[in-house]
Every structure is written in C-alpha cells, then in structure tokens.
Amino acid sequence: MTDPLFPNLIAHRGLHDRANGVIENSASAFEAAIAQGHAIECDIQLSSDGVPFVFHDDDGERLLGMPGAISDRPASELTSTPLLGSSAGDCPQKFTDFLAQIRGRTLLQIELKHQRDTAGTQLLARSVAEALKTYEGPVTVESFDPNLLTAIRQFGFVGPRGIITYDYADASEDVHLTEDQRYTLRHLLHWHETRFDFISCAKDALELPAIVFWRALGKPVTAWTIRTQAEADAARRHADQIVFEGFQPA
C-alpha cells in the first residue's frame, strides 16, 4: 500500500545509472527521476565553510577522486569538481541550487547527514531550514540523528520530519554510538524529543517491534534501499513506500 505523504516511488539519490554516465545525487539523476514520475531521496552535507551541498559520502574519494573528509573542503572546490563518470560533467550542487533545479516538481525526501559536533548539527539544521522557508513544493526532511530532527524544527521547519533507522545490531557500524544509544535508536525511544512524522527503515528491519508499533499508529514507513523486484514485493508487506535504485520497480 502507499501513504498520502509518499504517493510515488522514491528514487534513491535520484534515478542514477553509472553505466550510462548518470551519477548518484547529480542534477542528471534528479531530472531522470522527475521524468519517470518518481520522488527523490538525496543527502545533504556541510562544506568546510558551512555551505550545505548535495552529497552522500563523508569522504570524496569514491565520487570525486578527492582524498580526505568532504567537510574539510570549501563549497567552491566541491561544486566545481565533476563527479567521476558523469557524462554530463555534473558537479555536486549547493543545496540552494538543487532546490532551484527541482522547483517543486516532485516530492523531496532530504536526508541530513550526521555531523561531527553540536555546532555542525546546529549549522546544518539552520541552513537547510532557512533555505526551505522560501521553497514551494512537497518536501520532507529525515536523518539518522534525532538531534538534527529536533534542531530543524527549532529553526522553523514545519514540514514532515522522519527518523531513519535500522536494527543497530552490528557494533562495527556507527562506532560513535554507545550501547545505550543503540538501544534508544533501535526502539525509537527518542519520540518525546523528535516527534517524528514518518519512519525510513532499512528493508531488513521492517518487522522490528517499534516499526510495527508506530506504523500501526499511523506513522508512514518508507523502506530502503530496495534493489530488486523481490525485495520490493517483500518490503511492501510492511511499508508504505519503497526507496529504490538499480532497477525499475513494477
């Protein structure tokens, strides 16, 4: 089934296709998603000079051929460096340029990436909230970090906010988290602070008790990242919409 908040399939980092020169989180991938009638999931990071831009990885090696942390480089450098393999020469976009490109033509599911410290969390939340105040079009904001959901609400964002989650069973992932924090995140015990409007859940964690509980209470659930039709069919039994890549879901 689908939910009114997420009526359309959600293209993970846009409708990208590296084999044909369309790179994830690029202007070309976003246009391809819109052309197919899909919503767009994307990722927002901060440059060293505090500018939010569209990019997933914490380092630049895989997508830009740049060693080191993305957050240590200025926006001018990041947004003038072509994404590796892009046939159109696409570069990472400033968040404001991304919004100007989309112009309300489809729903956005915007992920705010975890920041190194409280100052970064506050700056990212404030910058994105300010940019969205004048944006006209359907938009949601989400994050793994409950603090970002709380902060962006405090800075005036009034649209739907979602918590991204998984089972937190592998201690080698997200090593900055304590076991108590993992427990809180696994069971969504931050509700009294975040007051999330939807849940974005890993496809293999959809049957966690907390996910089942909140969906039963009416919170929409999107499932990530779906890469085959079989995964799509399985996820749709427990979620209201899928976030997909690498194939065209039926």
C-alpha positions, 0 to 999 in steps of 0.5 A: 500500500502507499501513504498520502505523504509518499504517493510515488516511488522514491528514487534513491539519490535520484534515478542514477545509472553509472553505466550510462554516465548518470551519477548518484545525487547529480542534477542528471539523476534528479531530472531522470527521476522527475521524468519517470514520475518518481520522488527523490531521496538525496543527502545533504552535507556541510562544506568546510565553510558551512555551505550545505551541498548535495552529497552522500559520502563523508569522504570524496574519494569514491565520487570525486577522486578527492582524498580526505573528509568532504567537510574539510573542503570549501563549497567552491572546490566541491561544486566545481569538481565533476563527479567521476563518470558523469557524462554530463560533467555534473558537479555536486550542487549547493543545496540552494541550487538543487532546490532551484533545479527541482522547483517543486516538481516532485516530492523531496525526501532530504536526508541530513547527514550526521555531523561531527559536533553540536555546532555542525548539527546546529549549522546544518539544521539552520541552513537547510531550514532557512533555505526551505522557508522560501521553497514551494513544493512537497518536501520532507526532511529525515536523518539518522540523528534525532538531534538534527530532527529536533534542531530543524524544527527549532529553526522553523521547519514545519514540514514532515520530519522522519527518523531513519533507522535500522536494527543497530545490531552490528557494533562495527557500524556507527562506532560513535554510538554507545550501547545505550544509544543503540538501544534508544535508536533501535526502539525509537525511544527518542519520540518525546524529543523528535516527534517524528512524522514518518519512519525510513527503515532499512528493508531488513528491519521492517518487522522490528517491534517499534516499526510495527508499533508506530506504523500501526499508529499511523506513522508512514514507513518508507523502506530502503534501499530496495534493489530488486523486484523481490525485495520490493514485493517483500518490503511492501508487506510492511511499508508504505513506500519503497526507496529504490535504485538499480532497477525499475520497480513494477 
